[in-house]
Amino acid sequence: MFNNVQLAYLSDWLRAVALAGLVPLVLVICNRLIGG
């Protein structure tokens, strides 16, 4: 089972991955909206 330290580390890693995936997606959407 996970202990608290591993769980916190995994949570931070997942958050970083989610942000890294979300930022380009938002940029692409904005670019398409602005560019038509």
C-alpha positions in Angstrom: 0.0 0.0 0.0 1.0 3.6 -0.4 2.2 5.6 2.6 1.5 9.3 2.9 4.8 10.4 1.4 4.4 8.3 -1.7 0.8 9.4 -2.1 1.7 13.1 -1.8 4.5 12.6 -4.3 2.2 10.8 -6.7 -0.4 13.5 -6.3 2.1 16.2 -7.1 3.4 14.3 -10.1 -0.1 13.8 -11.5 -0.9 17.4 -11.0 2.3 18.4 -12.9 1.5 16.0 -15.7 -2.1 17.3 -15.9 -0.8 20.9 -16.0 1.8 20.0 -18.7 -0.9 18.5 -20.8 -3.5 21.2 -20.2 -1.4 24.2 -21.0 -0.7 23.3 -24.7 -4.3 22.3 -25.1 -5.6 25.6 -23.9 -3.1 27.4 -26.1 -4.3 25.5 -29.2 -7.9 26.2 -28.4 -7.3 29.9 -27.9 -5.2 30.0 -31.1 -8.1 28.4 -33.1 -10.6 30.8 -31.6 -8.5 33.8 -32.3 -7.3 32.6 -35.7 -10.8 31.5 -36.8 
